[in-house]
Amino acid sequence: MRETSARLLRLLSLLQMRQEWAGADLAERLAVTTRTVRRDVDKLRDLGYPIDAHVGVGGGYRLGAGAQMPPLLLDDEEAVAVAFALQSGAVGPVQGIGDAALRALTKLRQVMPSRLRHRLDALRIEVVPQGPTPSAVDAKVLTALAAACHAHERLRFDYLAHDGTPTRREVEPHRLVRSGARWYLVAWDLRRADWRSFRVDRMTPKTPTGPRFTPRELPAGDAAEFVSRGIGRALAQARARVRLDAPIEQIAPMVDEFWGAVESVDEHSCVVELRGESLAGIAGWLTAFGVGFTVQDPPELRAECRRLAQRHSEFSEQYRRAADAPSPAAPPAHTPRRTAARP
């Protein structure tokens, strides 16, 4: 009886893995005959699981749509991965899912065997309390955008450009893409007759959605690659060189090769080259290094530092010193260059 019950659970797990199974494939996975598979399918039906069967070439078994969700069967690695994802999602860049993620995590933890609960406890995240990130998006907005992409329905929304200019857009939504802490919508802009990527945190969707459309093909690559190229072009709009009062070993792990590079000056300092959408944005990053700094180039970055010194009292002294200090000499030409990537 125990062996039969275990096999039924294994069969149910296999049916959840993919849309349709041939009887011979199920028999091979379960190490039984196709006749035993048929009997086990009948037992699952008696227990209330809707399993559809199709005979002939190309036929097989599939788990049908039922009134109740069947039990979710996970192996040890899958259970820990789901629990850790829920724990991370509760503090991620999406507003409105934290409580739901924690409720789901609590329910999952209650049914975990002790060996898995111990593993999950070892992975527990301690979060520094702080408000939502500026790029955080609402879960309801993400759901609405995903639904429009799936249904191939036109979408209207108000959009704030990088400089704060409001615009009204009408698009054919294609795909949602996440890059770091930001979400993007890749869509065909009807007015501009071209592909665009839009930051979701700058969007205010309008309802109802528009008529259905026939999806277009992206010119090259997939949606993630399209967004990555767009971010790369945006980050190329502004460049700066800044000398940091810290050795390269301290700074290198903090610099991503996608937006910066770092080179050593001496054992006490290094120079970082930064790329960004604007000099104002680069100036705002500089305090993240947590060390003193001096602007080498361009001179306009010094003006941005002075403006930040006036607006942010907690960083005023640091920005003022950086703006007023004489520009240090560039490192010798033979100094080896090091492009830093995240560890």
Phi and psi in degrees as GROMACS dihedral restraints (atoms count N, CA, C in turn):
[ dihedral_restraints ]
;  ai    aj    ak    al  type     phi  dphi    fc
    3     4     5     6     1   -63.4    20    10
    4     5     6     7     1   -39.7    20    10
    6     7     8     9     1   -65.4    20    10
    7     8     9    10     1   -40.4    20    10
    9    10    11    12     1   -65.6    20    10
   10    11    12    13     1   -43.0    20    10
   12    13    14    15     1   -62.6    20    10
   13    14    15    16     1   -41.7    20    10
   15    16    17    18     1   -63.5    20    10
   16    17    18    19     1   -38.1    20    10
   18    19    20    21     1   -68.5    20    10
   19    20    21    22     1   -38.0    20    10
   21    22    23    24     1   -62.7    20    10
   22    23    24    25     1   -42.7    20    10
   24    25    26    27     1   -63.8    20    10
   25    26    27    28     1   -39.5    20    10
   27    28    29    30     1   -65.0    20    10
   28    29    30    31     1   -41.3    20    10
   30    31    32    33     1   -62.2    20    10
   31    32    33    34     1   -42.8    20    10
   33    34    35    36     1   -64.0    20    10
   34    35    36    37     1   -38.5    20    10
   36    37    38    39     1   -63.9    20    10
   37    38    39    40     1   -41.2    20    10
   39    40    41    42     1   -64.4    20    10
   40    41    42    43     1   -41.3    20    10
   42    43    44    45     1   -64.3    20    10
   43    44    45    46     1   -27.3    20    10
   45    46    47    48     1   -77.8    20    10
   46    47    48    49     1   -18.4    20    10
   48    49    50    51     1   -73.6    20    10
   49    50    51    52     1   -37.7    20    10
   51    52    53    54     1  -147.0    20    10
   52    53    54    55     1   170.1    20    10
   54    55    56    57     1   -67.0    20    10
   55    56    57    58     1   -40.2    20    10
   57    58    59    60     1  -148.5    20    10
   58    59    60    61     1   144.7    20    10
   60    61    62    63     1  -125.6    20    10
   61    62    63    64     1   139.0    20    10
   63    64    65    66     1   -76.6    20    10
   64    65    66    67     1   147.3    20    10
   66    67    68    69     1   -58.4    20    10
   67    68    69    70     1   -39.6    20    10
   69    70    71    72     1   -64.4    20    10
   70    71    72    73     1   -37.1    20    10
   72    73    74    75     1   -66.4    20    10
   73    74    75    76     1   -41.0    20    10
   75    76    77    78     1   -64.2    20    10
   76    77    78    79     1   -41.5    20    10
   78    79    80    81     1   -61.7    20    10
   79    80    81    82     1   -40.3    20    10
   81    82    83    84     1   -66.4    20    10
   82    83    84    85     1   -42.5    20    10
   84    85    86    87     1   -63.9    20    10
   85    86    87    88     1   -37.7    20    10
   87    88    89    90     1   -91.3    20    10
   88    89    90    91     1    -5.9    20    10
   90    91    92    93     1    59.0    20    10
   91    92    93    94     1    45.1    20    10
   93    94    95    96     1  -135.7    20    10
   94    95    96    97     1  -179.8    20    10
   96    97    98    99     1   -86.5    20    10
   97    98    99   100     1   164.2    20    10
   99   100   101   102     1   -65.5    20    10
  100   101   102   103     1   -28.9    20    10
  102   103   104   105     1   -64.4    20    10
  103   104   105   106     1   -40.9    20    10
  105   106   107   108     1   -65.5    20    10
  106   107   108   109     1   -36.7    20    10
  108   109   110   111     1   -60.4    20    10
  109   110   111   112     1   -44.5    20    10
  111   112   113   114     1   -61.1    20    10
  112   113   114   115     1   -42.0    20    10
  114   115   116   117     1   -65.1    20    10
  115   116   117   118     1   -41.2    20    10
  117   118   119   120     1   -66.3    20    10
  118   119   120   121     1   -37.3    20    10
  120   121   122   123     1   -62.0    20    10
  121   122   123   124     1   -41.5    20    10
  123   124   125   126     1   -62.8    20    10
  124   125   126   127     1   -36.8    20    10
  126   127   128   129     1   -66.6    20    10
  127   128   129   130     1   -40.1    20    10
  129   130   131   132     1   -65.3    20    10
  130   131   132   133     1   -36.1    20    10
  132   133   134   135     1   -63.8    20    10
  133   134   135   136     1   -40.3    20    10
  135   136   137   138     1   -62.7    20    10
  136   137   138   139     1   -27.9    20    10
  138   139   140   141     1   -83.2    20    10
  139   140   141   142     1    -2.0    20    10
  141   142   143   144     1   103.4    20    10
  142   143   144   145     1     6.6    20    10
  144   145   146   147     1   -90.3    20    10
  145   146   147   148     1   122.3    20    10
  147   148   149   150     1   -77.5    20    10
  148   149   150   151     1   106.7    20    10
  150   151   152   153     1  -117.5    20    10
  151   152   153   154     1   119.2    20    10
  153   154   155   156     1   -90.8    20    10
  154   155   156   157     1   142.6    20    10
  156   157   158   159     1  -125.3    20    10
  157   158   159   160     1   138.4    20    10
  159   160   161   162     1  -127.1    20    10
  160   161   162   163     1   127.6    20    10
  162   163   164   165     1   -93.8    20    10
  163   164   165   166     1   166.5    20    10
  165   166   167   168     1    90.7    20    10
  166   167   168   169     1  -176.2    20    10
  168   169   170   171     1   -63.8    20    10
  169   170   171   172     1   130.6    20    10
  171   172   173   174     1    83.2    20    10
  172   173   174   175     1     2.6    20    10
  174   175   176   177     1   -81.0    20    10
  175   176   177   178     1   175.7    20    10
  177   178   179   180     1   167.0    20    10
  178   179   180   181     1  -160.3    20    10
  180   181   182   183     1  -116.0    20    10
  181   182   183   184     1   143.9    20    10
  183   184   185   186     1  -144.4    20    10
  184   185   186   187     1   149.0    20    10
  186   187   188   189     1   -80.6    20    10
  187   188   189   190     1   116.5    20    10
  189   190   191   192     1   -80.0    20    10
  190   191   192   193     1   172.1    20    10
  192   193   194   195     1   -76.9    20    10
  193   194   195   196     1   127.1    20    10
  195   196   197   198     1  -122.4    20    10
  196   197   198   199     1   174.4    20    10
  198   199   200   201     1   -75.3    20    10
  199   200   201   202     1   -23.7    20    10
  201   202   203   204     1  -125.6    20    10
  202   203   204   205     1   149.0    20    10
  204   205   206   207     1   -74.7    20    10
  205   206   207   208     1   128.4    20    10
  207   208   209   210     1   -68.6    20    10
  208   209   210   211     1   160.2    20    10
  210   211   212   213     1   -60.0    20    10
  211   212   213   214     1   138.9    20    10
  213   214   215   216     1   -85.7    20    10
  214   215   216   217     1   115.2    20    10
  216   217   218   219     1  -101.5    20    10
  217   218   219   220     1   117.3    20    10
  219   220   221   222     1  -124.8    20    10
  220   221   222   223     1   142.5    20    10
  222   223   224   225     1   -80.2    20    10
  223   224   225   226     1   177.9    20    10
  225   226   227   228     1   -58.3    20    10
  226   227   228   229     1   -47.5    20    10
  228   229   230   231     1   -64.7    20    10
  229   230   231   232     1   -39.5    20    10
  231   232   233   234     1   -66.0    20    10
  232   233   234   235     1   -40.3    20    10
  234   235   236   237     1   -63.3    20    10
  235   236   237   238     1   -44.9    20    10
  237   238   239   240     1   -65.8    20    10
  238   239   240   241     1   -40.0    20    10
  240   241   242   243     1   -62.6    20    10
  241   242   243   244     1   -43.2    20    10
  243   244   245   246     1   -65.5    20    10
  244   245   246   247     1   -44.0    20    10
  246   247   248   249     1   -63.3    20    10
  247   248   249   250     1   -42.4    20    10
  249   250   251   252     1   -67.1    20    10
  250   251   252   253     1   -37.5    20    10
  252   253   254   255     1   -64.5    20    10
  253   254   255   256     1   -39.7    20    10
  255   256   257   258     1   -64.1    20    10
  256   257   258   259     1   -41.4    20    10
  258   259   260   261     1   -64.9    20    10
  259   260   261   262     1   -41.1    20    10
  261   262   263   264     1   -69.7    20    10
  262   263   264   265     1   -38.3    20    10
  264   265   266   267     1   -64.2    20    10
  265   266   267   268     1   -27.3    20    10
  267   268   269   270     1   -66.1    20    10
  268   269   270   271     1   -19.2    20    10
  270   271   272   273     1  -122.4    20    10
  271   272   273   274     1    20.4    20    10
  273   274   275   276     1   -85.3    20    10
  274   275   276   277     1  -174.2    20    10
  276   277   278   279     1   -84.1    20    10
  277   278   279   280     1    29.7    20    10
  279   280   281   282     1  -124.3    20    10
  280   281   282   283     1   121.2    20    10
  282   283   284   285     1   -83.9    20    10
  283   284   285   286     1   143.3    20    10
  285   286   287   288     1    97.4    20    10
  286   287   288   289     1    -0.9    20    10
  288   289   290   291     1  -116.0    20    10
  289   290   291   292     1    -3.9    20    10
  291   292   293   294     1   -59.2    20    10
  292   293   294   295     1   -50.8    20    10
  294   295   296   297     1   -63.9    20    10
  295   296   297   298     1   -42.5    20    10
  297   298   299   300     1   -63.9    20    10
  298   299   300   301     1   -39.4    20    10
  300   301   302   303     1   -64.6    20    10
  301   302   303   304     1   -41.1    20    10
  303   304   305   306     1   -68.6    20    10
  304   305   306   307     1   -36.9    20    10
  306   307   308   309     1   -64.0    20    10
  307   308   309   310     1   -43.7    20    10
  309   310   311   312     1   -64.8    20    10
  310   311   312   313     1   -38.9    20    10
  312   313   314   315     1   -63.9    20    10
  313   314   315   316     1   -41.3    20    10
  315   316   317   318     1   -61.4    20    10
  316   317   318   319     1   -43.7    20    10
  318   319   320   321     1   -64.9    20    10
  319   320   321   322     1   -42.6    20    10
  321   322   323   324     1   -65.6    20    10
  322   323   324   325     1   -39.9    20    10
  324   325   326   327     1   -65.7    20    10
  325   326   327   328     1   -32.8    20    10
  327   328   329   330     1   -64.8    20    10
  328   329   330   331     1   -30.3    20    10
  330   331   332   333     1   -99.5    20    10
  331   332   333   334     1     2.0    20    10
  333   334   335   336     1   -76.1    20    10
  334   335   336   337     1   142.4    20    10
  336   337   338   339     1   -66.0    20    10
  337   338   339   340     1   158.5    20    10
  339   340   341   342     1   -59.4    20    10
  340   341   342   343     1   -33.7    20    10
  342   343   344   345     1   -63.8    20    10
  343   344   345   346     1   -32.2    20    10
  345   346   347   348     1   -81.6    20    10
  346   347   348   349     1   -34.4    20    10
  348   349   350   351     1   -61.9    20    10
  349   350   351   352     1   -38.2    20    10
  351   352   353   354     1   -64.1    20    10
  352   353   354   355     1   -40.0    20    10
  354   355   356   357     1   -66.2    20    10
  355   356   357   358     1   -39.9    20    10
  357   358   359   360     1   -67.7    20    10
  358   359   360   361     1   -40.3    20    10
  360   361   362   363     1   -61.6    20    10
  361   362   363   364     1   -34.0    20    10
  363   364   365   366     1   -68.2    20    10
  364   365   366   367     1   -22.8    20    10
  366   367   368   369     1   -96.7    20    10
  367   368   369   370     1     8.3    20    10
  369   370   371   372     1   -60.0    20    10
  370   371   372   373     1   139.4    20    10
  372   373   374   375     1  -100.6    20    10
  373   374   375   376     1   131.7    20    10
  375   376   377   378     1   -98.8    20    10
  376   377   378   379     1   125.6    20    10
  378   379   380   381     1  -111.6    20    10
  379   380   381   382     1   131.1    20    10
  381   382   383   384     1   -73.8    20    10
  382   383   384   385     1   121.3    20    10
  384   385   386   387     1   -62.6    20    10
  385   386   387   388     1   127.4    20    10
  387   388   389   390     1  -161.5    20    10
  388   389   390   391     1   163.4    20    10
  390   391   392   393     1   -70.0    20    10
  391   392   393   394     1   173.2    20    10
  393   394   395   396     1   -63.4    20    10
  394   395   396   397     1   147.8    20    10
  396   397   398   399     1   -66.1    20    10
  397   398   399   400     1   154.5    20    10
  399   400   401   402     1   -57.9    20    10
  400   401   402   403     1   -26.3    20    10
  402   403   404   405     1   -96.6    20    10
  403   404   405   406     1     9.6    20    10
  405   406   407   408     1   -64.6    20    10
  406   407   408   409     1   143.9    20    10
  408   409   410   411     1  -121.0    20    10
  409   410   411   412     1   157.6    20    10
  411   412   413   414     1   -82.7    20    10
  412   413   414   415     1   137.5    20    10
  414   415   416   417     1   -61.1    20    10
  415   416   417   418     1   -33.9    20    10
  417   418   419   420     1   -66.7    20    10
  418   419   420   421     1   -35.7    20    10
  420   421   422   423     1   -66.4    20    10
  421   422   423   424     1   -45.1    20    10
  423   424   425   426     1   -59.4    20    10
  424   425   426   427     1   -42.6    20    10
  426   427   428   429     1   -62.4    20    10
  427   428   429   430     1   -43.3    20    10
  429   430   431   432     1   -63.5    20    10
  430   431   432   433     1   -42.3    20    10
  432   433   434   435     1   -67.2    20    10
  433   434   435   436     1   -42.3    20    10
  435   436   437   438     1   -62.4    20    10
  436   437   438   439     1   -38.8    20    10
  438   439   440   441     1   -65.1    20    10
  439   440   441   442     1   -40.6    20    10
  441   442   443   444     1   -65.8    20    10
  442   443   444   445     1   -38.1    20    10
  444   445   446   447     1   -63.0    20    10
  445   446   447   448     1   -44.8    20    10
  447   448   449   450     1   -67.7    20    10
  448   449   450   451     1   -39.4    20    10
  450   451   452   453     1   -84.8    20    10
  451   452   453   454     1    -5.6    20    10
  453   454   455   456     1    55.0    20    10
  454   455   456   457     1    54.7    20    10
  456   457   458   459     1  -115.5    20    10
  457   458   459   460     1   137.4    20    10
  459   460   461   462     1   -60.2    20    10
  460   461   462   463     1   151.2    20    10
  462   463   464   465     1  -130.2    20    10
  463   464   465   466     1   134.3    20    10
  465   466   467   468     1  -112.4    20    10
  466   467   468   469     1   140.6    20    10
  468   469   470   471     1  -158.9    20    10
  469   470   471   472     1   153.3    20    10
  471   472   473   474     1   -85.6    20    10
  472   473   474   475     1   140.5    20    10
  474   475   476   477     1  -136.0    20    10
  475   476   477   478     1   136.2    20    10
  477   478   479   480     1   -98.9    20    10
  478   479   480   481     1   119.0    20    10
  480   481   482   483     1   -69.0    20    10
  481   482   483   484     1   173.9    20    10
  483   484   485   486     1   -58.8    20    10
  484   485   486   487     1   -34.6    20    10
  486   487   488   489     1   -87.4    20    10
  487   488   489   490     1     7.1    20    10
  489   490   491   492     1    89.9    20    10
  490   491   492   493     1     3.0    20    10
  492   493   494   495     1   -74.5    20    10
  493   494   495   496     1   125.5    20    10
  495   496   497   498     1   -81.1    20    10
  496   497   498   499     1   140.7    20    10
  498   499   500   501     1  -139.4    20    10
  499   500   501   502     1   159.8    20    10
  501   502   503   504     1  -108.9    20    10
  502   503   504   505     1   129.4    20    10
  504   505   506   507     1  -121.3    20    10
  505   506   507   508     1   149.6    20    10
  507   508   509   510     1  -131.0    20    10
  508   509   510   511     1   124.8    20    10
  510   511   512   513     1  -138.0    20    10
  511   512   513   514     1   165.7    20    10
  513   514   515   516     1  -103.4    20    10
  514   515   516   517     1   102.1    20    10
  516   517   518   519     1   -68.4    20    10
  517   518   519   520     1   138.3    20    10
  519   520   521   522     1  -111.5    20    10
  520   521   522   523     1   -56.3    20    10
  522   523   524   525     1  -159.2    20    10
  523   524   525   526     1   147.0    20    10
  525   526   527   528     1   -89.4    20    10
  526   527   528   529     1   139.3    20    10
  528   529   530   531     1  -133.7    20    10
  529   530   531   532     1   135.6    20    10
  531   532   533   534     1  -107.1    20    10
  532   533   534   535     1   131.9    20    10
  534   535   536   537     1  -129.7    20    10
  535   536   537   538     1   107.5    20    10
  537   538   539   540     1    63.4    20    10
  538   539   540   541     1  -125.9    20    10
  540   541   542   543     1   -93.9    20    10
  541   542   543   544     1     7.0    20    10
  543   544   545   546     1  -113.5    20    10
  544   545   546   547     1   148.5    20    10
  546   547   548   549     1  -111.9    20    10
  547   548   549   550     1   141.2    20    10
  549   550   551   552     1  -128.5    20    10
  550   551   552   553     1   147.5    20    10
  552   553   554   555     1  -109.3    20    10
  553   554   555   556     1   121.8    20    10
  555   556   557   558     1   -91.8    20    10
  556   557   558   559     1   126.0    20    10
  558   559   560   561     1  -152.3    20    10
  559   560   561   562     1   160.1    20    10
  561   562   563   564     1   -91.1    20    10
  562   563   564   565     1   115.5    20    10
  564   565   566   567     1   -80.2    20    10
  565   566   567   568     1   116.4    20    10
  567   568   569   570     1   -68.0    20    10
  568   569   570   571     1   -39.6    20    10
  570   571   572   573     1   -70.0    20    10
  571   572   573   574     1   -39.3    20    10
  573   574   575   576     1   -90.7    20    10
  574   575   576   577     1    -7.8    20    10
  576   577   578   579     1    53.0    20    10
  577   578   579   580     1    48.1    20    10
  579   580   581   582     1  -159.6    20    10
  580   581   582   583     1   162.6    20    10
  582   583   584   585     1   -76.1    20    10
  583   584   585   586     1   141.6    20    10
  585   586   587   588     1  -141.0    20    10
  586   587   588   589     1   156.2    20    10
  588   589   590   591     1  -117.6    20    10
  589   590   591   592     1   135.6    20    10
  591   592   593   594     1  -121.5    20    10
  592   593   594   595     1   135.1    20    10
  594   595   596   597     1   -72.2    20    10
  595   596   597   598     1   126.0    20    10
  597   598   599   600     1   -66.5    20    10
  598   599   600   601     1   -32.5    20    10
  600   601   602   603     1   -69.2    20    10
  601   602   603   604     1   -10.2    20    10
  603   604   605   606     1  -102.8    20    10
  604   605   606   607     1     5.3    20    10
  606   607   608   609     1  -103.2    20    10
  607   608   609   610     1   144.3    20    10
  609   610   611   612     1  -128.1    20    10
  610   611   612   613     1    94.1    20    10
  612   613   614   615     1   -63.6    20    10
  613   614   615   616     1   147.9    20    10
  615   616   617   618     1  -107.7    20    10
  616   617   618   619     1   147.1    20    10
  618   619   620   621     1  -119.8    20    10
  619   620   621   622     1   152.4    20    10
  621   622   623   624     1   -79.1    20    10
  622   623   624   625     1   170.2    20    10
  624   625   626   627     1   -72.7    20    10
  625   626   627   628     1   165.7    20    10
  627   628   629   630     1   -87.5    20    10
  628   629   630   631     1  -164.9    20    10
  630   631   632   633     1   -68.5    20    10
  631   632   633   634     1   163.3    20    10
  633   634   635   636     1   -73.1    20    10
  634   635   636   637     1   156.6    20    10
  636   637   638   639     1  -139.4    20    10
  637   638   639   640     1   161.6    20    10
  639   640   641   642     1   -87.5    20    10
  640   641   642   643     1   120.0    20    10
  642   643   644   645     1   -59.2    20    10
  643   644   645   646     1   140.8    20    10
  645   646   647   648     1   -94.3    20    10
  646   647   648   649     1   164.9    20    10
  648   649   650   651     1   -97.1    20    10
  649   650   651   652     1   137.3    20    10
  651   652   653   654     1   -61.2    20    10
  652   653   654   655     1   147.9    20    10
  654   655   656   657     1   -60.7    20    10
  655   656   657   658     1   -34.8    20    10
  657   658   659   660     1  -163.7    20    10
  658   659   660   661     1   142.8    20    10
  660   661   662   663     1    71.9    20    10
  661   662   663   664     1  -167.0    20    10
  663   664   665   666     1  -107.5    20    10
  664   665   666   667     1  -178.0    20    10
  666   667   668   669     1   -63.8    20    10
  667   668   669   670     1   -39.9    20    10
  669   670   671   672     1   -62.5    20    10
  670   671   672   673     1   -41.0    20    10
  672   673   674   675     1   -66.3    20    10
  673   674   675   676     1   -37.2    20    10
  675   676   677   678     1   -62.2    20    10
  676   677   678   679     1   -45.1    20    10
  678   679   680   681     1   -65.0    20    10
  679   680   681   682     1   -41.4    20    10
  681   682   683   684     1   -60.9    20    10
  682   683   684   685     1   -41.4    20    10
  684   685   686   687     1   -65.6    20    10
  685   686   687   688     1   -39.6    20    10
  687   688   689   690     1   -64.4    20    10
  688   689   690   691     1   -41.0    20    10
  690   691   692   693     1   -63.9    20    10
  691   692   693   694     1   -39.7    20    10
  693   694   695   696     1   -61.5    20    10
  694   695   696   697     1   -41.3    20    10
  696   697   698   699     1   -65.6    20    10
  697   698   699   700     1   -38.7    20    10
  699   700   701   702     1   -66.0    20    10
  700   701   702   703     1   -40.4    20    10
  702   703   704   705     1   -71.6    20    10
  703   704   705   706     1   -14.0    20    10
  705   706   707   708     1   -85.9    20    10
  706   707   708   709     1    -1.6    20    10
  708   709   710   711     1   -74.5    20    10
  709   710   711   712     1   -26.5    20    10
  711   712   713   714     1  -138.6    20    10
  712   713   714   715     1   138.7    20    10
  714   715   716   717     1  -134.1    20    10
  715   716   717   718     1   151.4    20    10
  717   718   719   720     1  -154.3    20    10
  718   719   720   721     1   153.5    20    10
  720   721   722   723     1  -119.4    20    10
  721   722   723   724     1   129.4    20    10
  723   724   725   726     1  -135.5    20    10
  724   725   726   727     1   134.5    20    10
  726   727   728   729     1   -91.7    20    10
  727   728   729   730     1   128.8    20    10
  729   730   731   732     1  -108.9    20    10
  730   731   732   733     1   140.0    20    10
  732   733   734   735     1   -86.1    20    10
  733   734   735   736     1    63.7    20    10
  735   736   737   738     1  -161.7    20    10
  736   737   738   739     1   150.4    20    10
  738   739   740   741     1   -69.4    20    10
  739   740   741   742     1   158.8    20    10
  741   742   743   744     1   -61.7    20    10
  742   743   744   745     1   -31.6    20    10
  744   745   746   747     1   -62.8    20    10
  745   746   747   748     1   -29.4    20    10
  747   748   749   750     1   -80.5    20    10
  748   749   750   751     1   -35.1    20    10
  750   751   752   753     1   -88.9    20    10
  751   752   753   754     1   -35.0    20    10
  753   754   755   756     1   -53.0    20    10
  754   755   756   757     1   -44.3    20    10
  756   757   758   759     1   -64.9    20    10
  757   758   759   760     1   -14.5    20    10
  759   760   761   762     1   -92.0    20    10
  760   761   762   763     1    -7.3    20    10
  762   763   764   765     1  -108.3    20    10
  763   764   765   766     1   126.9    20    10
  765   766   767   768     1   -93.2    20    10
  766   767   768   769     1   134.3    20    10
  768   769   770   771     1   -64.0    20    10
  769   770   771   772     1   -15.8    20    10
  771   772   773   774     1   -69.1    20    10
  772   773   774   775     1   -33.5    20    10
  774   775   776   777     1  -125.1    20    10
  775   776   777   778     1     4.0    20    10
  777   778   779   780     1  -164.3    20    10
  778   779   780   781     1   169.7    20    10
  780   781   782   783     1  -148.8    20    10
  781   782   783   784     1   152.5    20    10
  783   784   785   786     1  -133.2    20    10
  784   785   786   787     1   143.4    20    10
  786   787   788   789     1  -135.4    20    10
  787   788   789   790     1   148.5    20    10
  789   790   791   792     1   -80.4    20    10
  790   791   792   793     1   142.8    20    10
  792   793   794   795     1  -105.5    20    10
  793   794   795   796     1   -55.9    20    10
  795   796   797   798     1  -153.7    20    10
  796   797   798   799     1  -169.3    20    10
  798   799   800   801     1   -72.1    20    10
  799   800   801   802     1    -9.4    20    10
  801   802   803   804     1  -114.2    20    10
  802   803   804   805     1    -5.0    20    10
  804   805   806   807     1  -153.2    20    10
  805   806   807   808     1   164.4    20    10
  807   808   809   810     1  -151.8    20    10
  808   809   810   811     1   167.9    20    10
  810   811   812   813     1  -117.3    20    10
  811   812   813   814     1   132.5    20    10
  813   814   815   816     1  -114.3    20    10
  814   815   816   817     1   132.9    20    10
  816   817   818   819     1   -99.4    20    10
  817   818   819   820     1   126.4    20    10
  819   820   821   822     1  -119.0    20    10
  820   821   822   823     1   144.3    20    10
  822   823   824   825     1  -122.3    20    10
  823   824   825   826     1   140.1    20    10
  825   826   827   828     1  -159.0    20    10
  826   827   828   829     1   178.1    20    10
  828   829   830   831     1   -72.9    20    10
  829   830   831   832     1   -26.6    20    10
  831   832   833   834     1  -158.1    20    10
  832   833   834   835     1   160.1    20    10
  834   835   836   837     1   -67.4    20    10
  835   836   837   838     1   -32.3    20    10
  837   838   839   840     1   -62.0    20    10
  838   839   840   841     1   -40.8    20    10
  840   841   842   843     1   -65.3    20    10
  841   842   843   844     1   -41.7    20    10
  843   844   845   846     1   -62.8    20    10
  844   845   846   847     1   -42.3    20    10
  846   847   848   849     1   -59.4    20    10
  847   848   849   850     1   -38.4    20    10
  849   850   851   852     1   -67.1    20    10
  850   851   852   853     1   -25.3    20    10
  852   853   854   855     1   -73.2    20    10
  853   854   855   856     1   -28.1    20    10
  855   856   857   858     1   -59.9    20    10
  856   857   858   859     1   -32.7    20    10
  858   859   860   861     1   -69.7    20    10
  859   860   861   862     1   -17.0    20    10
  861   862   863   864     1   -64.4    20    10
  862   863   864   865     1   -23.8    20    10
  864   865   866   867     1   -72.8    20    10
  865   866   867   868     1   -21.8    20    10
  867   868   869   870     1    71.6    20    10
  868   869   870   871     1    21.3    20    10
  870   871   872   873     1  -136.2    20    10
  871   872   873   874     1   167.0    20    10
  873   874   875   876     1   -66.8    20    10
  874   875   876   877     1   152.3    20    10
  876   877   878   879     1  -148.5    20    10
  877   878   879   880     1   159.0    20    10
  879   880   881   882     1  -136.0    20    10
  880   881   882   883     1   130.8    20    10
  882   883   884   885     1   -75.6    20    10
  883   884   885   886     1   126.3    20    10
  885   886   887   888     1   -94.9    20    10
  886   887   888   889     1   -42.4    20    10
  888   889   890   891     1  -165.7    20    10
  889   890   891   892     1   142.1    20    10
  891   892   893   894     1   -89.7    20    10
  892   893   894   895     1   167.3    20    10
  894   895   896   897     1   -61.1    20    10
  895   896   897   898     1   -28.9    20    10
  897   898   899   900     1   -62.9    20    10
  898   899   900   901     1   -25.1    20    10
  900   901   902   903     1   -67.8    20    10
  901   902   903   904     1   -29.6    20    10
  903   904   905   906     1   -63.7    20    10
  904   905   906   907     1   -40.4    20    10
  906   907   908   909     1   -63.3    20    10
  907   908   909   910     1   -38.3    20    10
  909   910   911   912     1   -65.0    20    10
  910   911   912   913     1   -37.9    20    10
  912   913   914   915     1   -64.7    20    10
  913   914   915   916     1   -38.7    20    10
  915   916   917   918     1   -64.3    20    10
  916   917   918   919     1   -39.9    20    10
  918   919   920   921     1   -64.2    20    10
  919   920   921   922     1   -40.9    20    10
  921   922   923   924     1   -66.9    20    10
  922   923   924   925     1   -34.4    20    10
  924   925   926   927     1   -62.3    20    10
  925   926   927   928     1   -33.9    20    10
  927   928   929   930     1   -75.9    20    10
  928   929   930   931     1   -31.2    20    10
  930   931   932   933     1   -90.9    20    10
  931   932   933   934     1   -27.7    20    10
  933   934   935   936     1  -121.8    20    10
  934   935   936   937     1   103.2    20    10
  936   937   938   939     1   -65.1    20    10
  937   938   939   940     1   -32.5    20    10
  939   940   941   942     1   -68.1    20    10
  940   941   942   943     1   -21.7    20    10
  942   943   944   945     1  -113.8    20    10
  943   944   945   946     1     6.2    20    10
  945   946   947   948     1   -59.5    20    10
  946   947   948   949     1   -45.5    20    10
  948   949   950   951     1   -66.1    20    10
  949   950   951   952     1   -42.2    20    10
  951   952   953   954     1   -64.0    20    10
  952   953   954   955     1   -44.8    20    10
  954   955   956   957     1   -68.3    20    10
  955   956   957   958     1   -37.1    20    10
  957   958   959   960     1   -66.5    20    10
  958   959   960   961     1   -43.0    20    10
  960   961   962   963     1   -61.6    20    10
  961   962   963   964     1   -41.9    20    10
  963   964   965   966     1   -65.2    20    10
  964   965   966   967     1   -36.4    20    10
  966   967   968   969     1   -75.2    20    10
  967   968   969   970     1   -33.2    20    10
  969   970   971   972     1   -93.9    20    10
  970   971   972   973     1   -15.4    20    10
  972   973   974   975     1   -70.2    20    10
  973   974   975   976     1   145.3    20    10
  975   976   977   978     1   -65.0    20    10
  976   977   978   979     1   144.9    20    10
  978   979   980   981     1   -69.2    20    10
  979   980   981   982     1   124.7    20    10
  981   982   983   984     1   -72.6    20    10
  982   983   984   985     1   159.4    20    10
  984   985   986   987     1   -66.7    20    10
  985   986   987   988     1   147.8    20    10
  987   988   989   990     1   -67.4    20    10
  988   989   990   991     1   154.2    20    10
  990   991   992   993     1   -65.7    20    10
  991   992   993   994     1   154.7    20    10
  993   994   995   996     1   -56.3    20    10
  994   995   996   997     1   153.9    20    10
  996   997   998   999     1   -64.1    20    10
  997   998   999  1000     1   -27.7    20    10
  999  1000  1001  1002     1   -83.1    20    10
 1000  1001  1002  1003     1    -3.4    20    10
 1002  1003  1004  1005     1   -61.2    20    10
 1003  1004  1005  1006     1   123.4    20    10
 1005  1006  1007  1008     1   -65.3    20    10
 1006  1007  1008  1009     1   136.8    20    10
 1008  1009  1010  1011     1   -90.4    20    10
 1009  1010  1011  1012     1   140.3    20    10
 1011  1012  1013  1014     1  -129.6    20    10
 1012  1013  1014  1015     1   117.1    20    10
 1014  1015  1016  1017     1   -89.9    20    10
 1015  1016  1017  1018     1   123.2    20    10
 1017  1018  1019  1020     1   -96.3    20    10
 1018  1019  1020  1021     1   137.4    20    10
 1020  1021  1022  1023     1  -119.8    20    10
 1021  1022  1023  1024     1   159.3    20    10
 1023  1024  1025  1026     1   -65.3    20    10
 1024  1025  1026  1027     1   140.7    20    10
